[in-house]
């Protein structure tokens, strides 16, 4: 291995800079009709945890949900501020743009 891995477990632990809430939000932003099982697999958490996070994000106004047949379609409320006082001056849209730019690189 050349040491250029992006796996956090290879570099001293399993922690990451973003929370599971932000990971779920990013997945939904990238695919508004993504299934919870696909989010769970991508984020590395259970479907039950994804359901809880989606519920919390919806209750807090960060997501809205529309039923389309048997599927849900989500809309991210990108103009809401991040929740922690350290980053409350930033909007969700800033986080999403940052992640989009890094994925495009």
N, C-alpha and C positions, 0 to 999 in steps of 0.2 A: 504494500500500500504506500502511496506517495505522501500521505499526511495532509492532503487537501480534501478532507472529508467535511461534509456539512452535518454529520450525525453528532448531536451534542453529547451522546454517551461515549463517543470516541475521544472527546476532549475534556473529560473531567466532570461528568455528571449528567443528570437527565433534566436539568432546569433549562428554561428558555426565557427569552425576554418578554414574550407576549403570553397572555393567559389563554386558557381554553375558550373563554368568552370571545376574545378577539379572533381566535382561530376559526370558531364557528361563524362569526360575522363575516370574515374574509371569504370563507367557503360559500356562504350564501350570496355574497356580493358577486362572486365569480360565476355562480349558477343559481339563479333565483328559484329554480324548481328542483334543486338537488334533494335527494332523499336523505333522511336522517341516517340510514345505515351507511351511505356513502360519506357523509360528514364524519361519522364515528370512525370509519376506517381511515380516513385521511388525517384526522386529528389525533387518533390513537386513544379514544375514549369509548365508553359504552354508548349504545343508542339511548339508554335511559338518561345518561348524563347530557346527551345532546338535546333530548326533549326538555330537560330541566333548564338548560341554558337558553334554549329558544323561548321557553315560557318566561324566563326572567328578562330576556332582552325585549320581548313583546310587552310585558307589563311595564317596563321602564321607558317604553316608547322608542326603542332603537330599531325595532322591526315591526312591520305590519304583515299580516297573513291573509291571503285570499285563497279560498277553496276553488280548485278547478278540477271538476270530476272527482277522482279518487286521490288527487295530488294537491299539495299546498304550493302556492307561489308566494315568495317572500319579497318584501321591499325593504331595503335598508334605509333608515332615516339618517342620511349622511350629514345633515346639518346640525345634528346634536353634538354637544361637547363630550369629550372623554370624561370619565367619571372621577378619576382621582385628582385631588387638588394640585398635584405636581404638573399634570398635563391638561387640566381643565380649560386652559386657554386654547387648546387645539380641538378641531372638529373631527368627527369620524371620517369625513371625506379626506382629511390630511393623512390619516393612517392608511386608508384604502389606496390613495395615490402613491404613497411611499411603497407599499407592498406591490402594487401594480408595476411601478418602475423597476423594482428589483427583480420581479419575475420576467420582465421584458429584456433585461440585460443579459 
